[in-house]
Amino acid sequence: MKIEKFKVLLYLKKTRPDKSGKAPIMGRITINRSMVQFSCKLSCTPDLWNPRESRLNGKSNETVEVNAKLDKLLLSIHAAFDTLVGRKRDFNAEEVKNLFQGSLETQMTLLAMTDIICEELRKRIGIDRAKGTYLTYFYTRRTLAEFIQKKFHSKDIAFGQLTEQFIHDYQSFVVDDKGLAIETCRHYLAIIKKVCRTAYKEGYADKCFFAHFSLPKQEEKTPKALSRESFEKIRDLVIPEHRSSHTLARDLFLFACYTGTSYADVVSVTRDNLFTDDEGSLWLKYCRKKNELQACVKLLPEALELIEKYNDDIRPTFFPMLYHPNLRRLMKSLAVLADIKEDLTYHAGRHSFASLITLEAGVPIETICKMLGHSNLQTTQRYAKVTPKKLFEDMDKYIEATKDLKLVL
């Protein structure tokens, strides 16, 4: 299609002023011989309108605000025009109007596509997806709606209206305006890229938006396990009787050290997760909340004592409920009471199980992987830190095993 004429005209419809005396701003798109009119959904004081510039005169608040919205409107129209040109097929002014307005009848919108993906994910919870995964999508959708409302003053936006700047502005909104961590923002951005990729594959978008956008680099965090000294301080800490919440938090942490359970799992496992082997030993078997993979660990005497300590036939779970924000606060308090300089978090108990309790005891890392319910061995290798004690013991074994070898040159 040869474009001989493309013009966008903005004008004032003075014959239909509103109650405040302001006149609506209209628009007209002309492409070759096709023409279509549309409402800009804006109005202004007629005396301020400059028909030659299609702008408002002056520096009043009304002028600045309306002119800024008109600039965005013209950018959207030209972006829609460029998109249709890129399709390399014939089109008219009506199609440009529908594309830039994001007509719900002709265009799939960004939030509508996000809703479809969220709903598909929600239906898979408990099958091959965890509830926590859905929540990440839910919060992404919520912040995305807030961003669109703030930037475009609209409830949704069509894919034809997206620009490469959109995702950069959204990242700034999440980090600067919402105050969320860059790691959280990284998850949100990855989901938006997935939504756009899905829309492209299913034919709702003319191109795969943000395909070349690089996600913020993921911060490499080395899992932190407690030292033997710090572990013993927590284990042997004498807590006053009136601090029952501190005692519960410490016992939950010790249970993580002895079994490798995460917080989401320890508050949900019940006696139905206990199994007895042929030798009469008790095992804890459960599906992890994070990835639905099975974790299986033989219970140490210390773990059994903790279960019996809080045994209650009325309550189905092993331990009383202690919500995570309270647990996190109590863990910081325990670190002060025990004079531990390390950052004490509940998840450090899971790391301590992988290194202090199992790896130092000679348990193969492949077995630790099954105990922790990891999907691959590389994850376990990050958890199971080789301590100096383990290194010295392995070197002693190496020296003992090679003492009879003779070097032949």
C-alpha positions in Angstrom: 0.0 0.0 0.0 1.4 3.4 -1.0 0.7 6.1 1.6 0.2 9.3 -0.3 -1.4 11.2 2.6 -1.3 10.7 6.4 -2.6 13.5 8.6 -3.9 13.9 12.1 -5.9 17.0 12.8 -7.1 18.1 16.3 -9.9 20.7 16.5 -12.4 22.2 19.0 -16.1 21.5 18.8 -17.3 24.8 20.0 -21.0 24.0 19.3 -21.3 21.6 22.1 -19.8 23.1 25.3 -20.3 21.4 28.7 -21.8 23.0 31.8 -18.5 24.7 32.7 -18.3 26.3 29.3 -15.4 24.0 28.1 -15.6 22.6 24.5 -14.6 19.0 23.6 -11.4 18.4 21.6 -12.0 16.2 18.6 -9.6 14.5 16.2 -9.6 13.5 12.5 -7.3 10.9 10.9 -6.8 11.0 7.2 -5.0 8.3 5.2 -5.2 8.8 1.4 -8.9 9.0 0.7 -10.2 7.5 4.0 -11.0 9.6 6.9 -12.4 9.0 10.5 -13.2 11.2 13.4 -12.8 10.5 17.0 -13.1 12.1 20.5 -10.0 12.9 22.3 -12.0 12.6 25.6 -10.5 16.0 26.5 -12.0 19.5 26.8 -10.6 23.0 27.3 -11.6 26.6 27.6 -12.3 27.8 24.0 -10.3 31.0 24.5 -7.1 29.0 25.1 -7.3 26.9 22.0 -4.8 27.6 19.2 -6.2 26.0 16.0 -3.0 26.5 14.0 -0.9 24.6 16.5 -3.7 22.3 17.8 -2.6 23.2 21.3 -3.6 25.4 24.2 -1.9 28.7 24.6 -0.4 29.9 27.8 1.3 28.3 30.9 -1.7 27.7 33.1 -2.3 24.3 34.8 -5.0 23.5 32.4 -2.8 24.3 29.4 0.2 22.2 30.7 -2.1 19.2 31.6 -4.1 19.1 28.4 -1.1 19.7 26.1 0.7 16.8 27.8 -2.2 14.5 27.2 -2.5 15.6 23.5 1.2 14.8 23.0 0.7 11.3 24.4 -2.4 10.9 22.2 -0.5 11.9 19.0 2.3 9.5 19.9 -0.2 6.6 20.3 -1.7 7.5 16.9 1.7 7.5 15.1 2.7 4.3 16.9 -0.5 2.6 15.6 0.2 3.9 12.1 3.7 2.6 12.1 2.5 -0.8 13.4 0.0 -1.1 10.5 2.7 0.0 8.0 4.9 -2.8 9.3 2.2 -5.4 8.6 2.7 -4.6 4.8 -0.9 -4.8 3.9 -3.6 -2.3 3.0 -5.3 -0.4 5.8 -7.5 2.7 6.3 -8.0 5.4 8.9 -10.6 3.4 10.8 -8.0 0.6 11.5 -5.6 3.2 12.9 -8.3 4.6 15.1 -9.2 1.1 16.4 -5.6 0.2 17.0 -4.6 3.3 18.9 -7.8 3.3 21.0 -7.3 -0.3 21.9 -10.8 -1.2 21.0 -11.9 -4.2 23.2 -13.9 -5.5 20.2 -10.9 -5.8 18.0 -7.8 -5.9 20.3 -6.6 -8.1 23.1 -5.5 -6.0 25.9 -2.4 -6.4 28.2 -4.4 -6.9 31.4 -6.9 -9.2 29.7 -4.1 -11.4 28.5 -2.5 -11.4 31.9 -5.9 -12.4 33.4 -6.1 -15.4 31.1 -2.6 -16.6 32.0 -3.3 -16.1 35.7 -6.6 -18.1 35.5 -4.8 -20.9 33.7 -2.2 -21.0 36.4 -4.7 -20.9 39.2 -6.4 -24.0 37.8 -3.1 -25.9 38.0 -2.5 -25.1 41.7 -2.0 -28.4 43.5 -1.4 -30.3 40.2 2.0 -29.0 39.0 2.0 -25.4 40.4 2.3 -24.1 43.9 0.1 -21.4 45.4 3.1 -19.2 45.9 3.7 -19.1 42.2 0.2 -17.9 41.5 0.6 -15.1 44.1 3.5 -13.7 42.2 1.4 -13.5 39.0 -1.4 -12.0 41.1 0.8 -9.2 42.5 2.3 -8.6 39.0 -1.2 -8.0 37.6 -2.1 -5.7 40.5 1.0 -3.5 40.1 0.6 -3.5 36.3 -3.0 -2.2 36.7 -1.8 0.6 39.0 0.9 1.6 36.6 -1.4 1.8 33.6 -3.9 3.8 35.6 -1.2 6.2 36.7 0.6 6.6 33.4 -2.3 6.3 30.9 -5.3 7.2 33.0 -6.9 4.1 31.7 -8.1 0.7 33.1 -6.2 -1.2 30.4 -4.0 -0.8 27.3 -3.9 -2.6 24.0 -0.8 -4.4 22.7 -0.8 -1.9 19.8 -0.2 0.9 22.3 2.9 -0.6 23.9 6.3 0.9 23.3 9.8 -0.2 24.3 9.8 2.5 27.0 6.8 1.0 28.7 8.6 -1.8 30.5 11.4 0.6 31.6 8.8 3.0 33.1 7.1 0.0 34.8 10.4 -1.1 36.3 10.9 2.4 37.7 7.4 2.4 39.0 7.8 -0.9 40.9 11.2 -0.1 42.4 10.9 3.7 43.0 7.2 4.3 43.6 6.2 1.0 45.1 9.5 0.5 47.0 9.8 -3.2 46.1 13.1 -5.0 45.9 14.9 -5.4 42.6 14.5 -9.2 42.9 10.8 -8.9 43.2 10.7 -6.5 40.3 12.7 -9.1 38.3 10.0 -11.7 38.8 7.3 -9.2 37.7 9.2 -8.2 34.6 9.7 -11.8 33.6 6.0 -12.4 33.8 5.2 -9.4 31.6 7.6 -10.6 29.0 5.9 -14.0 29.2 2.5 -12.4 28.7 3.7 -10.5 25.6 5.4 -13.6 24.3 2.1 -15.6 24.7 0.1 -12.8 23.0 2.5 -12.8 20.0 2.4 -16.6 19.6 -1.4 -16.6 19.7 -1.7 -13.8 17.2 -2.9 -11.0 19.5 0.2 -8.9 19.0 2.0 -8.1 15.8 5.4 -8.5 17.4 7.0 -10.0 20.5 7.2 -6.9 22.7 10.2 -6.6 25.1 11.9 -9.7 23.6 15.3 -7.8 23.7 14.7 -6.3 27.1 17.2 -7.7 29.6 16.0 -8.5 33.1 18.0 -7.0 36.0 20.8 -9.2 37.0 19.9 -11.7 39.7 21.8 -11.1 42.9 23.8 -14.2 43.7 23.1 -15.0 47.3 25.3 -17.6 49.0 23.2 -19.7 51.3 24.2 -19.1 54.9 24.4 -22.0 57.4 25.1 -21.4 61.1 28.5 -22.3 62.4 28.7 -25.1 64.9 29.3 -22.7 67.7 26.2 -20.5 66.8 24.1 -23.6 66.4 25.0 -24.8 69.9 24.3 -21.4 71.3 20.7 -21.5 70.0 20.2 -25.1 71.0 21.4 -24.6 74.5 19.9 -21.1 75.0 17.9 -20.9 78.3 14.7 -18.9 77.6 12.6 -17.6 80.5 9.2 -19.3 80.8 7.2 -16.1 80.2 8.8 -15.9 76.7 6.8 -18.8 75.3 6.8 -17.3 71.7 10.6 -17.2 71.8 10.7 -20.8 72.9 8.3 -21.9 70.0 10.4 -19.9 67.5 13.6 -21.5 68.7 12.1 -25.0 68.6 10.7 -24.5 65.1 14.2 -23.4 64.0 15.8 -26.4 65.6 13.3 -28.7 63.8 14.4 -27.1 60.5 18.0 -27.9 61.5 17.2 -31.5 62.2 14.8 -32.1 59.2 15.6 -29.4 56.6 11.9 -28.3 56.4 11.1 -24.8 55.2 8.7 -22.5 57.0 5.8 -23.2 54.5 6.3 -26.9 55.1 6.8 -27.0 58.9 3.5 -25.2 59.6 1.6 -27.7 57.4 3.0 -31.1 58.0 0.9 -33.4 60.2 1.1 -36.9 61.7 -0.2 -38.2 58.3 3.2 -37.3 57.0 4.9 -39.8 59.4 5.9 -43.3 58.2 7.5 -46.2 59.9 10.0 -48.3 58.1 10.7 -52.1 58.6 13.2 -51.3 61.4 10.6 -49.2 63.3 12.3 -45.9 62.5 10.1 -42.9 61.9 10.3 -41.0 58.6 8.9 -37.6 57.6 7.6 -37.6 54.0 5.8 -34.6 52.5 5.3 -32.7 49.3 7.0 -29.4 49.4 4.8 -26.3 49.0 7.3 -24.6 46.7 7.6 -27.2 43.9 5.3 -30.1 44.9 8.4 -32.4 44.9 8.5 -35.1 47.7 11.0 -34.6 50.5 11.9 -37.6 52.7 14.0 -37.6 55.8 14.6 -40.0 58.7 13.7 -38.2 62.0 16.5 -37.8 64.5 15.8 -38.3 68.2 16.0 -34.6 68.7 13.3 -34.0 66.1 11.0 -36.6 67.6 11.4 -34.9 71.0 10.3 -31.6 69.6 7.2 -33.3 68.0 6.3 -34.9 71.3 6.8 -31.7 73.2 4.1 -30.0 71.2 1.8 -33.0 70.7 -1.8 -32.0 70.7 -4.6 -34.3 69.5 -6.9 -31.4 68.8 -4.4 -29.6 66.5 -3.6 -31.5 63.2 -0.1 -29.9 62.7 3.0 -30.7 64.7 3.5 -27.2 66.0 1.2 -24.3 66.9 0.9 -21.7 64.2 3.4 -18.9 64.3 3.0 -16.5 61.4 6.1 -15.7 59.4 6.4 -11.9 60.3 6.3 -12.8 64.0 8.7 -15.6 63.5 11.1 -13.4 61.6 10.9 -10.8 64.4 11.5 -13.5 67.1 14.5 -14.9 65.2 16.2 -11.5 65.4 15.5 -11.4 69.1 16.9 -14.9 69.6 20.1 -13.9 67.9 20.5 -11.1 70.5 19.7 -13.4 73.4 22.2 -16.0 72.2 24.8 -13.4 71.3 25.0 -14.5 67.7 26.5 -12.1 65.2 25.3 -13.9 62.1 22.0 -13.0 60.4 19.6 -15.5 62.0 16.7 -16.4 59.8 14.4 -19.5 59.8 15.7 -20.6 56.4 19.2 -20.8 57.8 18.0 -23.9 59.7 17.5 -25.6 56.3 21.0 -24.6 55.2 22.4 -25.8 58.5 20.7 -29.2 58.0 22.4 -29.5 54.6 25.9 -28.8 55.9 26.2 -29.2 59.7 23.8 -32.1 60.3 24.1 -34.2 57.1 27.2 -33.3 55.0 29.5 -33.2 58.0 28.1 -36.6 59.1 29.2 -38.1 55.8 25.8 -38.2 54.1 26.2 -38.2 50.3 25.0 -35.1 48.6 22.7 -37.1 46.3 20.9 -38.3 49.4 20.7 -34.8 50.8 19.1 -33.7 47.6 16.2 -36.2 48.2 15.9 -35.2 51.8 15.5 -31.5 50.9 13.1 -32.1 48.0 15.3 -30.4 45.4 14.6 -30.8 41.7 18.4 -30.9 40.8 21.7 -31.5 42.4 23.1 -28.1 41.7 20.6 -26.5 44.1 21.7 -28.9 46.8 25.4 -28.1 46.1 24.7 -24.4 47.0 23.0 -25.4 50.2 25.6 -28.0 51.3 28.6 -25.9 52.1 31.8 -27.8 52.7 33.0 -26.7 56.2 36.7 -26.8 57.3 35.9 -29.8 59.5 34.5 -31.7 56.5 37.5 -30.8 54.4 40.0 -32.0 57.0 38.1 -35.3 57.5 38.0 -35.9 53.7 41.7 -35.2 53.4 42.5 -37.6 56.2 40.4 -40.3 54.3 42.2 -39.4 51.1 45.6 -39.7 52.8 44.7 -43.0 54.4 43.4 -44.4 51.1 46.5 -43.5 49.1 49.2 -44.4 51.7 50.1 -47.6 49.9 50.4 -46.0 46.5 53.8 -45.7 45.0 54.8 -43.0 42.5 56.4 -44.4 39.4 58.2 -42.0 37.0 
